[in-house]
Amino acid sequence: MKILIFNPFGIGDVLFTTPLIRNIKENLPETRIDYLSNRRTYPILKDNIFLDRIFVFEKDEWREILKKSKLSFLTKVSFFWCTIKKEKYDVVFDLSLNSQYSFFFKTLKIKKRIGFNFKNRGRFLTHKIDIPYYKDKHVARYYLQLAKFLNIPARDYKFDIFLKDSDIEKARELLRKYNLGRKNLLIGIIPGSGDSWDKTAYYKRWPKEYFASLADLLIEKLKAEVVIFGSPKESSVAYEVFNLSKYKPVNLAGKITLTEFCSMVSLCDIIVTNDGGPLHIAQALNKKVVAFFGPVDEKVYGLYPGGGGCIVKKDVPCRPCYKMFKFTGCIYDKKCLREITVSEVFNLVEKMVN
């Protein structure tokens, strides 16, 4: 059997599919499993030992080509269609929640098209589960439900990230370059996260001045080495945290690749982050993690059952306010996150250290 898994979303969503991948491989070891992801999440999958091939589909790149030339766009579509078609997949897991993609897979004559029927967008799927949206349980468990269409049981495996020894050694070299790794405690902080929310990402983030104060406490009281991580889009908020900090932690936001970030996280003792991809990377790498949750429901997008870590939240009446895959705004200036104090977070980290 040849299986294709398609997930066009972010880092967290892709990691949520890894228990499903492991279940398929465990129960159907001779099955070939390929993956279709976007360019940003490719590094998360590229060394996964359960995958045979990874295709990259970057929607924004296709849009840019279409703007410049319809002929170039049609040529690219045709080439991509032929590339996937010649693989002759028996099954596709379409996790896009979008009828356009499931129609595309139908034109490829993939007989078994598995996914979710959200707002009747699963009309081109052959096997589907009706959902209003993800709620009450972790997204990874929704994905695991789809295993029933292959007649296999589903077990709660942890998220998977596989790192090469060479990647780990490169991360050690980076630590030496920035004079890190000399002490017994290395803590990573991620004041950004939530790239997919774009302009509204602010509402997912613990205040930057709190992160700066926390970094100072970790350095002063725990004698920790603190590193600020973040994507290129998060460089500005990371720089603000750096400027607000008295002791100036090392700021690597926007300076390292995603693979280097994963490798460096594997060498950290504790990660403190907003809700988003870095949380799930840290959990996949078995790190102790402190994660802030505001608008988003931690039962759905938080720690996967069995994973280590601590969710920090305030149960104000209006949260979670991210529902039906939409954030409608906040009239309280993210009160749910502002009420999480620096001292209570420091105490949690201190307990983890002890």
C-alpha positions as a printed Julia matrix, in Angstrom:
354×3 Matrix{Float64}:
   0.0    0.0     0.0
   1.14   3.56   -0.74
  -0.16   6.34    1.51
   0.11  10.11    1.15
  -0.5   12.44    4.1
  -1.28  16.07    3.31
  -1.13  18.77    5.96
  -0.65  22.38    4.75
  -0.63  23.92    8.24
   2.06  24.93   10.73
   4.65  23.2    12.88
   2.29  22.14   15.65
  -0.27  20.65   13.26
   2.39  18.67   11.45
   3.76  17.29   14.72
   0.2   16.33   15.69
   0.2   13.9    12.74
   3.33  12.02   13.87
   1.48   9.64   16.24
  -0.75   8.68   13.3
   2.3    8.06   11.11
   3.88   5.85   13.75
   0.65   3.88   14.21
   0.36   3.22   10.49
   3.96   2.05   10.25
   3.66  -0.15   13.32
   0.52  -1.9    12.09
   1.34  -1.91    8.37
   5.15  -2.08    8.29
   5.38  -2.73    4.54
   3.35   0.37    3.74
   5.07   3.28    2.02
   4.18   6.61    3.63
   4.88   9.93    1.87
   4.06  13.41    3.13
   3.0   16.65    1.46
   3.82  19.69    3.62
   4.67  23.36    3.25
   8.26  24.59    3.08
   8.35  25.91    6.63
   7.49  22.55    8.19
   9.68  20.45    5.91
  12.63  20.46    8.41
  10.35  18.88   11.03
   9.7   15.9     8.76
  12.86  15.49    6.67
  14.57  12.98    8.99
  11.46  11.11   10.14
  12.39   7.44    9.91
   8.78   6.41    9.19
   8.47   8.53    6.04
   9.77   7.59    2.61
   9.42  10.82    0.68
   8.36  14.4     1.37
   6.85  16.75   -1.2
   6.75  20.5    -0.61
   3.7   22.55   -1.54
   4.02  26.26   -0.74
   0.76  28.05   -1.49
   2.25  31.56   -1.38
   4.91  30.64   -3.94
   2.2   29.38   -6.3
   0.27  32.61   -5.88
   3.33  34.67   -6.78
   3.86  32.61   -9.93
   0.21  33.12  -10.91
   0.57  36.9   -10.5
   3.52  36.95  -12.89
   2.4   34.44  -15.49
  -0.67  32.24  -15.95
   1.28  30.02  -18.32
   4.04  29.44  -15.76
   1.41  28.7   -13.14
  -0.39  26.15  -15.33
   2.94  24.54  -16.23
   3.82  24.21  -12.54
   0.38  22.8   -11.69
   0.65  20.27  -14.51
   4.12  19.16  -13.44
   3.05  18.85   -9.8
  -0.1   16.9   -10.76
   1.93  14.47  -12.87
   4.56  14.06  -10.13
   1.96  13.01   -7.57
  -0.1   10.95  -10.02
   2.81   8.74  -11.09
   3.21   7.6    -7.48
  -0.18   5.84   -7.76
  -1.23   6.28   -4.14
  -3.85   3.95   -2.71
  -4.78   6.25    0.17
  -4.51   9.95    0.98
  -5.08  11.5     4.38
  -6.24  15.01    3.47
  -6.06  17.09    6.65
  -6.57  20.44    4.93
 -10.29  20.86    5.78
 -10.57  22.25    2.25
 -12.64  20.79   -0.58
 -10.31  22.16   -3.27
  -7.5   19.88   -2.17
  -9.7   16.81   -1.81
 -11.0   17.47   -5.33
  -7.38  17.62   -6.53
  -6.74  14.21   -4.98
  -9.88  12.89   -6.62
  -8.56  13.95  -10.04
  -5.44  11.91   -9.24
  -7.74   8.87   -8.91
  -6.65   8.1    -5.37
  -9.39   5.68   -4.42
  -9.4    6.15   -0.65
  -9.51   9.78    0.45
  -9.68  10.17    4.22
 -10.26  13.32    6.25
 -12.72  15.52    8.11
 -16.02  16.92    6.94
 -15.92  20.49    8.25
 -18.7   22.75    6.92
 -19.41  20.16    4.21
 -15.93  20.69    2.78
 -15.32  16.94    2.81
 -17.68  16.23   -0.07
 -14.89  14.79   -2.24
 -13.6   12.51    0.51
 -14.56   8.84    0.45
 -14.08   8.29    4.2
 -14.69  11.14    6.62
 -15.57  12.18   10.14
 -18.02  15.05   10.65
 -16.65  17.79   12.91
 -17.94  21.28   13.83
 -14.31  22.16   14.72
 -11.65  20.72   17.01
 -12.86  20.85   20.6
 -12.69  19.01   23.96
  -9.73  16.8    23.0
  -6.31  17.2    21.47
  -6.03  17.63   17.69
  -3.6   14.68   17.59
  -6.4   12.48   18.9
  -8.69  13.67   16.11
  -6.01  12.62   13.62
  -5.68   9.25   15.34
  -9.42   8.65   14.85
  -8.77   8.47   11.12
  -6.74   5.29   11.6
 -10.01   3.37   11.85
 -10.46   3.73    8.1
  -7.37   1.54    7.67
  -8.76  -0.92   10.23
  -5.89  -0.37   12.63
  -6.0    0.46   16.35
  -4.6    3.8    17.5
  -2.15   4.27   20.36
  -1.08   7.54   21.99
   2.51   7.76   20.82
   4.44  10.94   21.6
   5.24  13.47   18.89
   8.28  12.63   16.78
  11.25  14.76   15.78
  14.35  12.93   14.61
  17.67  14.78   14.78
  20.95  13.72   13.21
  24.09  13.5    15.32
  25.65  16.08   13.01
  22.79  18.5    13.77
  23.34  18.06   17.51
  27.07  18.65   17.13
  26.39  21.8    15.1
  24.14  23.02   17.92
  26.96  22.41   20.41
  29.25  24.48   18.2
  26.67  27.29   18.23
  26.57  27.15   22.01
  30.35  27.49   22.13
  30.24  30.34   19.61
  27.95  32.32   21.92
  29.81  31.27   25.08
  26.93  29.12   26.23
  26.88  25.68   27.79
  29.43  26.52   30.45
  26.97  26.37   33.33
  24.62  23.65   34.55
  21.36  25.3    33.5
  20.41  26.39   29.98
  16.94  27.88   29.53
  15.34  28.89   26.24
  12.61  31.52   26.11
  10.35  32.17   23.11
   8.54  35.53   23.45
   7.11  35.29   19.93
   5.43  32.19   18.48
   2.1   32.19   16.69
   3.38  33.22   13.24
   0.24  31.83   11.6
  -1.84  34.43   13.48
   0.03  37.2    11.68
  -1.11  40.62   12.99
  -3.18  39.13   15.81
  -0.25  37.07   17.17
   0.11  39.75   19.86
  -2.96  38.27   21.59
  -1.27  34.86   21.97
   1.85  36.26   23.61
   2.72  36.8    27.26
   3.83  40.47   27.54
   7.39  41.09   26.37
   8.27  43.06   29.5
   7.3   40.0    31.57
   9.64  37.83   29.5
  12.46  40.33   30.08
  11.87  40.36   33.85
  11.71  36.56   33.91
  15.0   36.3    32.02
  16.66  38.59   34.56
  15.36  36.52   37.48
  16.55  33.28   35.88
  20.01  34.73   35.34
  20.26  36.45   38.72
  18.68  33.9    41.06
  19.23  30.57   39.28
  22.54  31.49   37.61
  21.06  30.18   34.39
  22.17  30.85   30.85
  19.17  32.21   28.97
  18.7   32.17   25.19
  15.98  34.02   23.29
  14.68  32.03   20.32
  12.32  33.04   17.54
  11.65  32.96   13.82
  12.73  35.81   11.51
   9.19  37.24   11.79
   9.61  37.32   15.58
  12.96  39.13   15.56
  11.46  42.47   16.55
   9.66  41.2    19.67
  12.76  39.2    20.65
  14.91  42.32   20.25
  12.52  44.27   22.48
  12.81  41.6    25.18
  16.59  41.76   24.86
  16.58  45.57   25.23
  14.24  45.47   28.22
  16.41  42.91   30.01
  19.0   44.08   32.51
  21.36  41.12   32.02
  21.02  40.8    28.22
  20.43  37.11   27.44
  21.79  35.76   24.17
  19.37  36.62   21.36
  19.28  34.07   18.51
  15.86  35.04   17.1
  16.01  35.07   13.32
  19.66  33.97   13.31
  19.31  30.18   13.12
  17.39  27.7    11.0
  14.48  25.6    12.22
  16.7   22.51   12.29
  19.29  24.4    14.36
  16.52  25.58   16.68
  15.28  22.02   17.24
  18.84  20.86   17.9
  19.47  23.67   20.37
  16.17  22.98   22.15
  17.34  19.39   22.59
  20.33  20.76   24.56
  18.25  23.09   26.76
  17.08  22.09   30.22
  13.84  24.08   30.2
  11.83  25.95   27.56
   9.48  28.84   28.41
   7.22  29.7    25.5
   3.92  31.02   24.29
   1.47  28.55   22.79
   2.58  27.46   19.32
   5.06  25.35   17.4
   8.02  25.72   19.83
   5.9   24.19   22.61
   5.26  21.08   20.55
   8.88  20.87   19.4
  10.02  20.99   23.03
   7.52  18.3    23.99
   8.6   16.08   21.08
  12.18  16.39   22.35
  11.15  15.45   25.91
  12.02  18.83   27.37
  10.58  20.4    30.49
   8.38  23.18   29.21
   6.33  26.06   30.6
   3.73  27.28   28.08
   1.35  30.24   28.23
  -2.19  29.83   26.92
  -4.56  32.73   26.37
  -7.15  32.71   23.55
  -6.53  29.08   22.57
  -7.97  26.03   24.34
  -5.11  24.08   25.94
  -7.18  20.89   25.88
  -7.1   21.02   22.07
  -3.73  22.58   21.26
  -1.79  22.13   24.49
   0.4   19.4    25.9
  -0.27  16.01   24.4
  -1.37  13.5    27.06
   1.63  11.84   28.65
   4.05  14.63   27.78
   5.99  16.55   30.38
   5.47  20.22   31.04
   3.2   22.81   32.57
   0.43  24.92   31.06
   0.04  28.37   32.61
  -3.32  30.08   32.16
  -5.9   32.24   33.89
  -9.48  31.07   33.71
 -11.12  34.39   32.96
 -14.74  33.97   31.79
 -14.07  34.88   28.15
 -11.39  32.32   27.38
 -10.85  30.37   25.27
 -12.03  32.81   22.61
 -10.42  31.1    19.6
 -13.24  28.95   18.23
 -14.28  27.54   14.86
 -10.69  28.23   13.74
 -11.28  31.95   14.24
 -10.12  34.62   16.66
 -12.68  37.4    16.81
 -10.64  39.9    18.81
 -10.22  40.91   22.46
 -11.68  43.93   24.24
  -9.68  43.25   27.43
  -6.16  43.59   25.94
  -5.34  39.91   26.61
  -6.17  40.06   30.3
  -5.91  36.26   30.43
  -2.16  36.52   29.76
  -1.39  39.77   31.55
  -2.68  38.3    34.82
   0.01  35.6    34.76
   2.69  37.1    36.96
   6.45  36.87   36.53
   6.87  35.59   40.08
   4.5   32.62   39.62
   6.27  31.63   36.4
   9.67  31.92   38.05
   8.45  29.72   40.9
   7.32  27.08   38.41
  10.71  27.09   36.67
  12.49  26.95   40.02
  10.45  23.87   41.0
  11.39  22.22   37.7
  15.06  22.92   38.38
  14.83  21.48   41.88
